[in-house]
Amino acid sequence: MVIRIAMVAGEASGDLLASHLIRALRRHLPEVEFYGIGGPKMQREGFRAMWPCERLAVHGYVDALKRYRELSSIRRGLLSAMLKDPPDAFIGVDAPDFNLWLEERMKKAGVPAIHFVSPSIWAWRAGRLEKIVRSVTHLLCLFPFEPALYKDRSIAVSYVGHPFADELPLHPDREAMREQLALPAELPIIALLPGSRQSEVKNLAPVFIEAAKRIVERRPEVRFIVPLATRETRQLFEQALHDADASELPIRMLFGHAVEAMTAADAVLVASGTASLEAALLKRPMVISYRMGSLQYRLMKRLAYLPWVGLPNILCGEEMVPELLQDDATPERLAAALEAWFDDVDRRHALETRFMALHLELRQGTAEKAAKAILPYLPHRADVAQQT
């Protein structure tokens, strides 16, 4: 009997995470079949995509509402196919708003429902916890504090570590990366990461550029590198430079290569999100910032119950790096917070030590550990999980 696993990954990060998991499961089950909704990385591992993961990508609440009928039709189509010919397991990779609905229905149909990446109930939506418990058979968590959130609940939970910690080096080589990128070896460099979404770049690029102008006024030797994810975000950043009359700023833009840019940098100014975790694992001093519409910000601030939004601070349980958000994200404050890292050697060394400890804690061999948690739910495969 061929084992069949249905999966849904909703965006590029989920596609990458799922592709690693598929590869790990195939090491134990070479003949397993995977199908559902996924991206090109999953397909290169032999995944059969009924719909591409790009169809699920939404940008904010407004876009999600506009595309509700389309997304609902895709979800119901996949559910109908799975109920007619049930898989041996269903794995939802992130995308909780889409996947929990499917997982609840598959669980009721007797199919093990595994959710890979615990939704961030610890940051925004604690009310989602009951839905997770109701919908999911086994939850795979990326962060070590998350399993305790589900203590005494009727759900199996495993901490599997974070894939970034497996992929990024413990000791990043700044000098070698500068040589690779043809950057000056002797000058201070700041990486500016205003986000991967167009809305983020629109909100943050102008203030990041103004902060850079103030730094150069006081420290003319500083250089800047700006990795931008798409042609559209690059155009937005170029327009912001033009609007700020900042064409003379010593800024070099890159297509992608965010990890390389942060590796080469002495400090990072970064939009709140997963890039801040990458910066922490690269042991880089940083300032975290974010801006959004005032109404959306008030709503999210009311829902939040942690004192921080940046993953480095949340994971360390203290404010290791400054967070300047919304109205606090002024050019002068951002510039001053970045310059402070250059003036305090002891603070930089303490940060590197703490981030190294965090890196080791998150480095768990995520894909293999996740695969071993899933194997017992597959027909006649519990013995494989125990032996490996």
DAJO-V829105 format. One record per residue. N is the residue number from 1. NEAR is the number of other C-alpha atoms within 8 Angstrom. Layout:
# DAJO-V829105
n:near
N:NEAR
N:NEAR
This chain:
# DAJO-V829105
n:near
1:2
2:6
3:11
4:11
5:13
6:13
7:13
8:12
9:15
10:16
11:12
12:9
13:6
14:12
15:16
16:10
17:11
18:11
19:12
20:9
21:12
22:11
23:9
24:11
25:12
26:10
27:7
28:7
29:7
30:7
31:7
32:10
33:10
34:12
35:12
36:13
37:13
38:16
39:14
40:7
41:9
42:14
43:12
44:7
45:9
46:8
47:12
48:8
49:11
50:7
51:9
52:10
53:15
54:9
55:8
56:9
57:8
58:6
59:8
60:6
61:6
62:7
63:9
64:10
65:7
66:7
67:8
68:8
69:7
70:7
71:10
72:8
73:8
74:9
75:10
76:8
77:8
78:9
79:9
80:8
81:9
82:10
83:9
84:6
85:6
86:8
87:11
88:12
89:13
90:14
91:12
92:16
93:15
94:13
95:11
96:8
97:6
98:8
99:13
100:13
101:9
102:10
103:15
104:12
105:9
106:13
107:13
108:7
109:7
110:6
111:12
112:13
113:16
114:15
115:16
116:11
117:10
118:12
119:6
120:7
121:11
122:9
123:10
124:10
125:11
126:8
127:7
128:8
129:9
130:7
131:9
132:9
133:11
134:7
135:13
136:16
137:12
138:12
139:14
140:14
141:15
142:12
143:11
144:10
145:6
146:12
147:11
148:6
149:6
150:9
151:6
152:4
153:6
154:5
155:10
156:7
157:10
158:11
159:11
160:14
161:15
162:12
163:11
164:8
165:14
166:12
167:6
168:9
169:8
170:8
171:5
172:8
173:8
174:9
175:8
176:7
177:11
178:12
179:10
180:7
181:6
182:6
183:7
184:7
185:7
186:4
187:8
188:9
189:12
190:13
191:15
192:12
193:12
194:12
195:12
196:10
197:8
198:10
199:6
200:15
201:14
202:10
203:10
204:13
205:12
206:11
207:11
208:13
209:13
210:10
211:13
212:12
213:10
214:11
215:13
216:11
217:7
218:6
219:7
220:7
221:7
222:12
223:10
224:12
225:13
226:12
227:14
228:15
229:9
230:9
231:8
232:7
233:13
234:12
235:8
236:11
237:11
238:8
239:8
240:11
241:12
242:9
243:7
244:9
245:6
246:10
247:6
248:4
249:8
250:7
251:8
252:7
253:9
254:9
255:10
256:8
257:8
258:9
259:8
260:8
261:12
262:14
263:12
264:12
265:13
266:11
267:13
268:16
269:15
270:14
271:14
272:13
273:8
274:7
275:9
276:15
277:10
278:10
279:14
280:11
281:15
282:13
283:10
284:14
285:13
286:13
287:14
288:15
289:13
290:12
291:11
292:9
293:6
294:6
295:6
296:8
297:10
298:8
299:8
300:9
301:7
302:7
303:8
304:9
305:8
306:8
307:4
308:8
309:10
310:11
311:11
312:11
313:13
314:12
315:8
316:10
317:6
318:6
319:9
320:8
321:10
322:9
323:10
324:12
325:10
326:10
327:6
328:7
329:13
330:9
331:13
332:8
333:10
334:13
335:12
336:9
337:10
338:13
339:9
340:8
341:12
342:7
343:6
344:8
345:8
346:6
347:8
348:10
349:8
350:8
351:11
352:10
353:8
354:9
355:11
356:11
357:8
358:11
359:11
360:8
361:9
362:13
363:12
364:11
365:10
366:12
367:12
368:10
369:10
370:12
371:11
372:10
373:9
374:9
375:12
376:13
377:9
378:11
379:8
380:6
381:10
382:11
383:8
384:10
385:11
386:6
387:5
388:5
